[in-house]
C-alpha cells in the first residue's frame, strides 16, 4: 500500500491522518475521505513520507478551501 488514511473524530471536528506516499493515483480516495468528513476538518501530514506534484497541488487547494493542514515537513 502506498498510503493510508486514518480518520478520527474529536470535539473540534474530524481529522484525517495521511501516512506513507501520496501520489496522483490515490487522490480520488483522498477526495472521497475529505467529502465524507465533517467540518471543521484537519488533515495531518505528520506521517506523510512523500508526495508528488499532483498531491501537493491538491493539498494546497484543500488548504485554500479552509481545511486545516498540520504536520507539514519543512522540506
QUITABEL-V776973 format. One record per residue. N is the residue number from 0. PSI is psi as a letter, one per 20 degrees, with the letter a starting at -180 (none if undefined). OMEGA is omega in whole degrees, -180 to 180 (NA if undefined). Layout:
n:psi:omega
N:PSI:OMEGA
N:PSI:OMEGA
This chain:
n:psi:omega
0:p:-178
1:g:180
2:r:-180
3:p:174
4:p:178
5:o:179
6:q:173
7:q:177
8:p:179
9:a:-180
10:h:-178
11:k:177
12:a:-179
13:q:175
14:q:174
15:p:176
16:p:-180
17:p:-179
18:q:176
19:b:-178
20:o:180
21:o:-179
22:r:-173
23:h:-179
24:h:-178
25:j:-175
26:h:176
27:g:178
28:g:177
29:g:179
30:g:178
31:g:180
32:g:178
33:g:-179
34:h:-177
35:i:-175
36:q:176
37:q:177
38:q:3
39:q:-178
40:p:174
41:p:172
42:o:-178
43:o:-179
44:j:-176
45:h:180
46:j:177
47:p:-178
48:h:-177
49:q:176
50:p:177
51:r:-175
52:h:-180
53:h:179
54:g:178
55:h:179
56:g:179
57:g:178
58:h:177
59:g:178
60:g:179
61:g:178
62:h:177
63:h:179
64:j:177
65:i:178
66:p:-178
67:p:178
68:p:179
69:r:176
70:k:-177
71:p:177
72:q:177
73:i:180
74:none:NA
